[in-house]
Structure formats: C-alpha cells, structure tokens
Amino acid sequence: MQKDERILQIDQNLSWLPQPNESRIILSTRLPPGEMIATALVLAFDRDRLLQTNLVARGWDIVGGHIEFGESPEEAARREAYEEAGARLRELHLLGYQRLRLLGPRPDSYRYSYPDSYQVFYWAQIEALDVFIPTEEAQERALFSPDAARELPFVRTFRTLYQVALQAAMS
C-alpha cells in the first residue's frame, strides 16, 4: 500500500469469484501492475448525471470491461464505453482499483493473475453520446441524477467510490 492510497472498502467472498476471496477498493493515483489488470471501468458523467448501461448479463452497471491483448487500461475503458453506451469520453482520471485476491488454491479454469488481479476505475466527463444501438451485450443506456443513481446496484455496492467520483467530476 502506497502513502497516496486509501482503502475505501473491504469485502469477503464475492459471489462471482472462486471462494474464498477478498476484495479491496482502493483510491489511488497509480495503476497496479499492468500484467495483473484484468478490467477497466469508468464512472462517466454528464455534469452530475452518471452514465449506466443495461447489460444483458448484469443489468444496470457502469461502462467497462476486459482489457484486450495489447491494449492499455485507458484504451480498454474508452473502447468499452463506446461499445456499451456509444459514449465518447473526455480526459480519463484514475480513481483507483479493486484488488481481487483468491485465498484458496488456483482453480484450473481461472484465467486471471493469481492470487491477485485488479479492476481499475476511472472517472470522466462525457464528450458526446452517439446514437445508441442495442447489442447482444447492452440493451440500453441512461443518465441518472445523483438521487436516482443512489438506487443503482453499482452505486449501492460502491457508494463511497461513487461519491468520490461525483465530487471530482463536479469540481
């Protein structure tokens, strides 16, 4: 843990990871080791309204996804924002990351770095929203006011991370 990092949240045994596991949400101005970053996600705002996409597999969520071979986390975040929501983003600002640690043996089918892997979080203002065309992955997109965003699953799970991003986006 670096001196410019702050733990926001610690969770045990996330249901979507092999058990047992631990998750730490960490505010940081530095990326974790690149080879260990699996996904890049963006809290994208139009002023104070949070962009969400309605994903077939997860429902309403922030934009983002897996990093493809040869892609930087920032490139992946921009690509995913466009693919999932037709969003072109202004400057991306690193918000922090989620360290996912498996506490048991590595499962044979586990394709990420072990025992630790990372999801990075950025925040950005939206430059433009192009025409949205539903895909097999994303059904629709919407912008949510701060009051409406508080009821979204992502914000309910990561309330402090959302508040820090919203405050940064509004300053």
Contact map, one row per residue, 1 for C-alpha under 8 A:
111010000000000000000000000000000000000000000000000000000000000000000000000000000000000000000000000000000000000000000000000000000000000000000000000000000000000000000000000
111110000000000000000000000000000000000000000000000000000000000000000000000000000000000000000000000000000000000000000000000000000000000000000000000000000000000000000000000
111111000000000000000000000000000000000000000000000000000000000000000000000000000000000000000000000000000000000000000000000000000000000000000000000000000000000000000000000
011111000000000000000000000110000000000000000000000000000000000000000000000000000000000000000000000000000000000000000000000000000000000000000000000000000000000000000000000
111111100000000000000000011110000000000000000000000000000000000000000000000000000000000000000000000000000000000000000000000000000000000000000000000000000000000000000000000
001111110000000000000000011100000000000000000000000000000000000000000000000000000000000000000000000000000000000000000000000000000000000000000000000000000000000000000000000
000011111100000000000001111000000000000000000000000000000000000000000000000000000000000000000000000000000000000000000000000000000000000000000000000000000000000000000000000
000001111100000000000001111000000000000000000000000000000000000000000000000000000000000000000000000000000000000000000000000000000000000000000000000000000000000110000000000
000000111110000000000011110000000000000000000000000000000000000000000000000000000000000000000000000000000000000000000000000000000000000000000000000000000000000000000000000
000000111111000000000111100000000000000000000000000000000000000000000000000000000000000000000000000000000000000000000000000000000000000000000000000000000000000000000000000
000000001111110000000111000000000000000000000000000000000000000000000000000000000000000000000000000000000000000000000000000000000000000000000000000000000000000000000000000
000000000111110000011110000000000000000000000000000000000000000000000000000000000000000000000000000000000000000000000000000000000000000000000000000000000000000000000000000
000000000011111010111110000000000000000000000000000000000000000000000000000000000000000000000000000000000000000000000000000000000000000000000000000000000000000000000000000
000000000011111110101110000000000000000000000000000000000000000000000000000000000000000000000000000000000000000000000000000000000000000000000000000000000000000000000000000
000000000000111111100000000000000000000000000000000000000000000000000000000000000000000000000000000000000000000000000000000000000000000000000000000000000000000000000000000
000000000000011111000000000000000000000000000000000000000000000000000000000000000000000000000000000000000000000000000000000000000000000000000000000000000000000000000000000
000000000000111111101000000000000000000000000000000000000000000000000000000000000000000000000000000001000000000000000000000000000000000000000000000000000000000000000000000
000000000000001111111000000000000000000000000000000000000000000000000000000000000000000000000000000001000010000000000000000000000000000000000000000000000000000000000000000
000000000000111011111000000000000000000000000000000000000000000000000000000000000000000000000000000001110000000000000000000000000000000000000000000000000000000000000000000
000000000001100001111100000000000000000000000000000000000000000000000000000000000000000000000000000001110000000000000000000000000000000000000000000000000000000000000000000
000000000001110011111110000000000000000000000000000000000000000000000000000000000000000000000000000111110000000000000000000000000000000000000000000000000000000000000000000
000000000111110000011111000000000000000000000000000000000000000000000000000000000000000000000000000111100000000000000000000000000000000000000000000000000000000000000000000
000000001111110000001111100000000000000000000000000000000000000000000000000000000000000000000000011110000000000000000000000000000000000000000000000000000000000000000000000
000000111110000000000111110000000000000000000000000000000000000000000000000000000000000000000000011100000000000000000000000000000000000000000000000000000000000000000000000
000000111100000000000011111000000000000000000000000000000000000000000000000000000000000000000001111000000000000000000000000000000000000000000000000000000000000000000000000
000011111000000000000001111100000000000000000000000000000000000000000000000000000000000000000001111000000000000000000000000000000000000000000000000000000000000000000000000
000011110000000000000000111110000000000000000000000000000000000000000000000000000000000000000011100000000000000000000000000000000000000000000000000000000000000010000000000
000111000000000000000000011111100000000000000000000000000000000000000000000000000000000000000111100000000000000000000000000000000000000000000000000000000000000000000000000
000110000000000000000000001111100000000000000000000000000000000000000000000000000000000000000111000000000000000000000000000000000000000000000000000000000000000000000000000
000000000000000000000000000111110000000000000000000000000000000000000000000000000000000000000101000000000000000000000000000000000000000000000000000000000000000000000000000
000000000000000000000000000111111100000000000000000000000000000000000000000000000000000000000101100000000000000000000001000000000000000000000000000000000000000000000000000
000000000000000000000000000001111101100000000000000000000000000000000000000000000000000000000000100000000000000000000100000000000000000000000000000000000000000000000000000
000000000000000000000000000000111111100000000000000000000000000000000000000000000000000000000000000000000000000000000000000000000000000000000000000000000000000000000000000
000000000000000000000000000000111111100000000000000000000000000000000000000000000000000000000000000000000000000000000000000000000000000000000000000000000000000000000000000
000000000000000000000000000000001111100000000000000000000000000000000000000000000000000000000000000000000000000010000000000000000000000000000000000000000000000000000000000
000000000000000000000000000000011111110000000000000000000000000000000000000000000000000000000000000000000000000110011100000000000000000000000000000000000000000000000000000
000000000000000000000000000000011111111100000000000000000000000000100000100000000000000000000000000000000000000000001111000000000000000000000000000000000000000000000000000
000000000000000000000000000000000001111100000000000000000000000001100000000000000000000000000000000000000000000100001110000000000000000000000000000000000000000000000000000
000000000000000000000000000000000000111110000000000000000000000111100000100100000000000000000000000000000000000000000111000000000000000000000000000000000000000000000000000
000000000000000000000000000000000000111111000000000000000000000111100000110110000000000000000000000000000000000000000011110000000000000000000000000000000000000000000000000
000000000000000000000000000000000000001111100000000000000000011110000000000010000000000000000000000000000000000000000011110000000000000000000000000000000000000000000000000
000000000000000000000000000000000000000111110000000000000000011100000000000010001000000000000000000000000000000000000000111100000000000000000000000000000000000000000000000
000000000000000000000000000000000000000011111000011000000000011000000000000000000000000000000000000000000000000000000000111100000000000000000000000000000000000001001000000
000000000000000000000000000000000000000001111100011000000000011000000000000000000000000010000000000000000000000000000000001111000000000000000000000000000000000000000000000
000000000000000000000000000000000000000000111111111000000000000000000000000000000000000000000000000000000000000000000000001111000000000000000010000000000000000000000100100
000000000000000000000000000000000000000000011111111000000000000000000000000000000000000000000000000000000000000000000000000011000000000000000010000000000000000000000000000
000000000000000000000000000000000000000000001111100000000000000000000000000000000000000000000000000000000000000000000000000010000000000000000000000000000000000000000000110
000000000000000000000000000000000000000000001111110000000000000000000000000000000000000000000000000000000000000000000000000000000000000000000000110000000000000000000100110
000000000000000000000000000000000000000000001111111000000000000000000000000000000000000000000000000000000000000000000000000000000000000000000011110000000000000000000000000
000000000000000000000000000000000000000000111101111100000000000000000000000000000000000000000000000000000000000000000000000000000000000000000011110010000000000000000000000
000000000000000000000000000000000000000000111100111110000000011000000000000000000000000000000000000000000000000000000000000000000000000000001111000000000000000000000000000
000000000000000000000000000000000000000000000000011111000001111000000000000000000000100000000000000000000000000000000000000000000000000000001111000000000000000000000000000
000000000000000000000000000000000000000000000000001111100011111000000000000000000001100000000000000000000000000000000000000000000000000001111100000000000000000000000000000
000000000000000000000000000000000000000000000000000111110111100000000000000000000000000000000000000000000000000000000000000000000000000001111000000000000000000000000000000
000000000000000000000000000000000000000000000000000011111111100000000000000000000000000000000000000000000000000000000000000000000000000011110000000000000000000000000000000
000000000000000000000000000000000000000000000000000001111110000000000000000000000000000000000000000000000000000000000000000000000000000111100000000000000000000000000000000
000000000000000000000000000000000000000000000000000000111110000000000000000000000000000000000000000000000000000000000000000000000000000010000000000000000000000000000000000
000000000000000000000000000000000000000000000000000001111111100000000000000000000000000000000000000000000000000000000000000000000000000000000000000000000000000000000000000
000000000000000000000000000000000000000000000000000011111111100000000000000000000000000000000000000000000000000000000000000000000000000000000000000000000000000000000000000
000000000000000000000000000000000000000000000000000111100111110000000000000000000000000000000000000000000000000000000000000000000000000000000000000000011100000000000000000
000000000000000000000000000000000000000000000000000111100111111000000000000000000000000000000000000000000000000000000000000000000000000000000000000000011100000000000000000
000000000000000000000000000000000000000011110000001110000001111100000000000000000000000000000000000000000000000000000000000000000000000000000000000000000100000000000000000
000000000000000000000000000000000000000011110000001110000000111110000000000010011001100000000000000000000000000000000000000000000000000000000000000000000000000000000000000
000000000000000000000000000000000000001111000000000000000000011111000000000110011001000000000000000000000000000000000000000000000000000000000000000000000000000000000000000
000000000000000000000000000000000000001110000000000000000000001111100000000110010000000000000000000000000000000000000000000000000000000000000000000000000000000000000000000
000000000000000000000000000000000000011100000000000000000000000111110000000100000000000000000000000000000000000000000000000000000000000000000000000000000000000000000000000
000000000000000000000000000000000000111100000000000000000000000011111011100100000000000000000000000000000000000000000000000000000000000000000000000000000000000000000000000
000000000000000000000000000000000000000000000000000000000000000001111110000100000000000000000000000000000000000000000000000000000000000000000000000000000000000000000000000
000000000000000000000000000000000000000000000000000000000000000000111110000000000000000000000000000000000000000000000000000000000000000000000000000000000000000000000000000
000000000000000000000000000000000000000000000000000000000000000000011111000000000000000000000000000000000000000000000000000000000000000000000000000000000000000000000000000
000000000000000000000000000000000000000000000000000000000000000000111111101100000000000000000000000000000000000000000000000000000000000000000000000000000000000000000000000
000000000000000000000000000000000000000000000000000000000000000000100111111100000000000000000000000000000000000000000000000000000000000000000000000000000000000000000000000
000000000000000000000000000000000000101100000000000000000000000000100011111110000000000000000000000000000000000000000001000000000000000000000000000000000000000000000000000
000000000000000000000000000000000000000100000000000000000000000000000001111111000000000000010000000000000000000000000000000000000000000000000000000000000000000000000000000
000000000000000000000000000000000000000000000000000000000000000000000011111111100000000000000000000000000000000000000000000000000000000000000000000000000000000000000000000
000000000000000000000000000000000000001100000000000000000000000111110011111111110000000000000000000000000000000000000000000000000000000000000000000000000000000000000000000
000000000000000000000000000000000000000111000000000000000000001110000000111111111000000000000000000000000000000000000000000000000000000000000000000000000000000000000000000
000000000000000000000000000000000000000000000000000000000000000000000000011111111100000110000000000000000000000000000000000000000000000000000000000000000000000000000000000
000000000000000000000000000000000000000000000000000000000000000000000000001111111110000000000000000000000000000000000000000000000000000000000000000000000000000000000000000
000000000000000000000000000000000000000000000000000000000000001110000000000111111111000000000000000000000000000000000000000000000000000000000000000000000000000000000000000
000000000000000000000000000000000000000001000000000000000000001100000000000011111111111110000000000000000000000000000000000000000000000000000000000000000000000000000000000
000000000000000000000000000000000000000000000000000000000000000000000000000001111111111100000000000000000000000000000000000000000000000000000000000000000000000000000000000
000000000000000000000000000000000000000000000000000000000000000000000000000000111111111000000000000000000000000000000000000000000000000000000000000000000000000000000000000
000000000000000000000000000000000000000000000000000010000000001100000000000000011111111000000000000000000000000000000000000000000000000011000000000000000000000000000000000
000000000000000000000000000000000000000000000000000110000000001000000000000000001111111000000000000000000000000000000000000000001001000001011000000000000000000000000000000
000000000000000000000000000000000000000000000000000000000000000000000000000000001111111100000000000000000000000000000000000000001111100000000000000000000000000000000000000
000000000000000000000000000000000000000000000000000000000000000000000000000000001111111110000000000000000000000000000000000001111100000000000000000000000000000000000000000
000000000000000000000000000000000000000000000000000000000000000000000000000001001100011111000000000000000000000000000000000001111100000000000000000000000000000000000000000
000000000000000000000000000000000000000000010000000000000000000000000000000001001000001111110000000000000000000000000000000111110000000000000000000000000000000000000000000
000000000000000000000000000000000000000000000000000000000000000000000000000000000000000111110000000000000000000000000000000111100000000000000000000000000000000000000000000
000000000000000000000000000000000000000000000000000000000000000000000000000000000000000011111000000000000000000000000000000110000000000000000000000000000000000000000000000
000000000000000000000000000000000000000000000000000000000000000000000000010000000000000011111100000000000000000000000000011110000000000000000000000000000000000000000000000
000000000000000000000000000000000000000000000000000000000000000000000000000000000000000000111110000000000000000000000000011100000000000000000000000000000000000000000000000
000000000000000000000000000111100000000000000000000000000000000000000000000000000000000000011111000000000000000000000001111000000000000000000000000000000000000000000000000
000000000000000000000000001110000000000000000000000000000000000000000000000000000000000000001111100000000000000000000001111000000000000000000000000000000000000000001000000
000000000000000000000000111111100000000000000000000000000000000000000000000000000000000000000111110000000000000000000001110000000000000000000000000000000000000000000000000
000000000000000000000000111100110000000000000000000000000000000000000000000000000000000000000011111000000000000000000111100000000000000000000000000000000000000000000000000
000000000000000000000011110000000000000000000000000000000000000000000000000000000000000000000001111100000000000000000111100000000000000000000000000000000000000000000000000
000000000000000000000011110000000000000000000000000000000000000000000000000000000000000000000000111110000000000000011110000000000000000000000000000000000000000000000000000
000000000000000000001111000000000000000000000000000000000000000000000000000000000000000000000000011111000000000000011110000000000000000000000000000000000000000000000000000
000000000000000000001110000000000000000000000000000000000000000000000000000000000000000000000000001111100000000001111000000000000000000000000000000000000000000000000000000
000000000000000011111100000000000000000000000000000000000000000000000000000000000000000000000000000111111100000001110000000000000000000000000000000000000000000000000000000
000000000000000000111100000000000000000000000000000000000000000000000000000000000000000000000000000011111000000000100000000000000000000000000000000000000000000000000000000
000000000000000000111000000000000000000000000000000000000000000000000000000000000000000000000000000001111100000000000000000000000000000000000000000000000000000000000000000
000000000000000000000000000000000000000000000000000000000000000000000000000000000000000000000000000001111110000000000000000000000000000000000000000000000000000000000000000
000000000000000000000000000000000000000000000000000000000000000000000000000000000000000000000000000001011111010001100000000000000000000000000000000000000000000000000000000
000000000000000001000000000000000000000000000000000000000000000000000000000000000000000000000000000000001111110000000000000000000000000000000000000000000000000000000000000
000000000000000000000000000000000000000000000000000000000000000000000000000000000000000000000000000000000111110000000000000000000000000000000000000000000000000000000000000
000000000000000000000000000000000000000000000000000000000000000000000000000000000000000000000000000000000011111000000000000000000000000000000000000000000000000000000000000
000000000000000000000000000000000000000000000000000000000000000000000000000000000000000000000000000000000111111100000000000000000000000000000000000000000000000000000000000
000000000000000000000000000000000000000000000000000000000000000000000000000000000000000000000000000000000000111110000000000000000000000000000000000000000000000000000000000
000000000000000000000000000000000001010000000000000000000000000000000000000000000000000000000000000000000000011111001000000000000000000000000000000000000000000000000000000
000000000000000000000000000000000011000000000000000000000000000000000000000000000000000000000000000000000000001111111000000000000000000000000000000000000000000000000000000
000000000000000000000000000000000000000000000000000000000000000000000000000000000000000000000000000011000100000111111000000000000000000000000000000000000000000000000000000
000000000000000000000000000000000000000000000000000000000000000000000000000000000000000000000000000011100100000011111000000000000000000000000000000000000000000000000000000
000000000000000000000000000000000001000000000000000000000000000000000000000000000000000000000000001111000000000011111100000000000000000000000000000000000000000000000000000
000000000000000000000000000000000001110000000000000000000000000000000000000000000000000000000000001110000000000111111110000000000000000000000000000000000000000000000000000
000000000000000000000000000000010001111000000000000000000000000000000000000000000000000000000000111100000000000000011111000000000000000000000000000000000000000000000000000
000000000000000000000000000000000000111110000000000000000000000000000000000000000000000000000000111100000000000000001111100000000000000000000000000000000000000000000000000
000000000000000000000000000000100000101110000000000000000000000000000000100000000000000000000111110000000000000000000111110000000000000000000000000000000000000000000000000
000000000000000000000000000000000000000111100000000000000000000000000000000000000000000000000111110000000000000000000011111000000000000000000000000000000000000000000000000
000000000000000000000000000000000000000111100000000000000000000000000000000000000000000000011111000000000000000000000001111100000000000000000000000000000000000000000000000
000000000000000000000000000000000000000001111000000000000000000000000000000000000000000000011110000000000000000000000000111110000000000000000000000000000000000000001000100
000000000000000000000000000000000000000001111000000000000000000000000000000000000000000011111000000000000000000000000000011111000000000000000000000000000000000000000000100
000000000000000000000000000000000000000000011110000000000000000000000000000000000000000011110000000000000000000000000000001111100000000000000000000000000000000000000000100
000000000000000000000000000000000000000000011100000000000000000000000000000000000000001111000000000000000000000000000000000111111000000000000000000000000000000000000000000
000000000000000000000000000000000000000000000000000000000000000000000000000000000000001111000000000000000000000000000000000011111000000000000000000000000000000000000000000
000000000000000000000000000000000000000000000000000000000000000000000000000000000000001110000000000000000000000000000000000001111100000000000000000000000000000000000000000
000000000000000000000000000000000000000000000000000000000000000000000000000000000000111100000000000000000000000000000000000001111111000000000000000000000000000000000000000
000000000000000000000000000000000000000000000000000000000000000000000000000000000000011100000000000000000000000000000000000000011111000000000000000000000000000000000000000
000000000000000000000000000000000000000000000000000000000000000000000000000000000000010000000000000000000000000000000000000000001111100000000000000000000000000000000000000
000000000000000000000000000000000000000000000000000000000000000000000000000000000000110000000000000000000000000000000000000000001111110000011000000000000000000000000000000
000000000000000000000000000000000000000000000000000000000000000000000000000000000000010000000000000000000000000000000000000000000011111000010000000000000000000000000000000
000000000000000000000000000000000000000000000000000000000000000000000000000000000000000000000000000000000000000000000000000000000001111111110000000000000000000000000000000
000000000000000000000000000000000000000000000000000000000000000000000000000000000000000000000000000000000000000000000000000000000000111111100000000000000000000000000000000
000000000000000000000000000000000000000000000000000000010000000000000000000000000000000000000000000000000000000000000000000000000000011111100000000000000000000000000000000
000000000000000000000000000000000000000000000000000000111000000000000000000000000001000000000000000000000000000000000000000000000000011111100000000000000000000000000000000
000000000000000000000000000000000000000000000000000011110000000000000000000000000001100000000000000000000000000000000000000000000000011111111000000000000000000000000000000
000000000000000000000000000000000000000000000000000011110000000000000000000000000000000000000000000000000000000000000000000000000000011111111000000000000000000000000000000
000000000000000000000000000000000000000000000000000011100000000000000000000000000000100000000000000000000000000000000000000000000001110001111100000000000000000000000000000
000000000000000000000000000000000000000000000000001111000000000000000000000000000000100000000000000000000000000000000000000000000001000001111110000000000000000000000000000
000000000000000000000000000000000000000000000000001110000000000000000000000000000000000000000000000000000000000000000000000000000000000000011111000000000000000000000000000
000000000000000000000000000000000000000000001100111100000000000000000000000000000000000000000000000000000000000000000000000000000000000000001111100000000000000000000000000
000000000000000000000000000000000000000000000000111100000000000000000000000000000000000000000000000000000000000000000000000000000000000000000111111110000000000000000000000
000000000000000000000000000000000000000000000001110000000000000000000000000000000000000000000000000000000000000000000000000000000000000000000011111110000000000000000000000
000000000000000000000000000000000000000000000001110000000000000000000000000000000000000000000000000000000000000000000000000000000000000000000001111111000000000000000000000
000000000000000000000000000000000000000000000000000000000000000000000000000000000000000000000000000000000000000000000000000000000000000000000001111111100000000000000000000
000000000000000000000000000000000000000000000000000000000000000000000000000000000000000000000000000000000000000000000000000000000000000000000001111111110000000000000000000
000000000000000000000000000000000000000000000000010000000000000000000000000000000000000000000000000000000000000000000000000000000000000000000001111111110010000000000000000
000000000000000000000000000000000000000000000000000000000000000000000000000000000000000000000000000000000000000000000000000000000000000000000000011111110011001000000000000
000000000000000000000000000000000000000000000000000000000000000000000000000000000000000000000000000000000000000000000000000000000000000000000000001111111011000000000000000
000000000000000000000000000000000000000000000000000000000001100000000000000000000000000000000000000000000000000000000000000000000000000000000000000111111111000000000000000
000000000000000000000000000000000000000000000000000000000001100000000000000000000000000000000000000000000000000000000000000000000000000000000000000000111111100000000000000
000000000000000000000000000000000000000000000000000000000001110000000000000000000000000000000000000000000000000000000000000000000000000000000000000000011111111000000000000
000000000000000000000000000000000000000000000000000000000000000000000000000000000000000000000000000000000000000000000000000000000000000000000000000011111111111001000000000
000000000000000000000000000000000000000000000000000000000000000000000000000000000000000000000000000000000000000000000000000000000000000000000000000001111111111000000000000
000000000000000000000000000000000000000000000000000000000000000000000000000000000000000000000000000000000000000000000000000000000000000000000000000000001111111000000000000
000000000000000000000000000000000000000000000000000000000000000000000000000000000000000000000000000000000000000000000000000000000000000000000000000000000111111111000000000
000000000000000000000000000000000000000000000000000000000000000000000000000000000000000000000000000000000000000000000000000000000000000000000000000001000111111111100000000
000000010000000000000000000000000000000000000000000000000000000000000000000000000000000000000000000000000000000000000000000000000000000000000000000000000000011111110000000
000000010000000000000000001000000000000000000000000000000000000000000000000000000000000000000000000000000000000000000000000000000000000000000000000000000000011111111000000
000000000000000000000000000000000000000000100000000000000000000000000000000000000000000000000000000000000000000000000000000000000000000000000000000000000010011111111100000
000000000000000000000000000000000000000000000000000000000000000000000000000000000000000000000000000000000000000000000000000000000000000000000000000000000000001111111110000
000000000000000000000000000000000000000000000000000000000000000000000000000000000000000000000000000000000000000000000000000000000000000000000000000000000000000111111111000
000000000000000000000000000000000000000000100000000000000000000000000000000000000000000000000010000000000000000000000000001000000000000000000000000000000000000011111111100
000000000000000000000000000000000000000000001001000000000000000000000000000000000000000000000000000000000000000000000000000000000000000000000000000000000000000001111111110
000000000000000000000000000000000000000000000000000000000000000000000000000000000000000000000000000000000000000000000000000000000000000000000000000000000000000000111111111
000000000000000000000000000000000000000000000000000000000000000000000000000000000000000000000000000000000000000000000000000000000000000000000000000000000000000000011111111
000000000000000000000000000000000000000000001011000000000000000000000000000000000000000000000000000000000000000000000000001110000000000000000000000000000000000000001111111
000000000000000000000000000000000000000000000011000000000000000000000000000000000000000000000000000000000000000000000000000000000000000000000000000000000000000000000111111
000000000000000000000000000000000000000000000000000000000000000000000000000000000000000000000000000000000000000000000000000000000000000000000000000000000000000000000011111
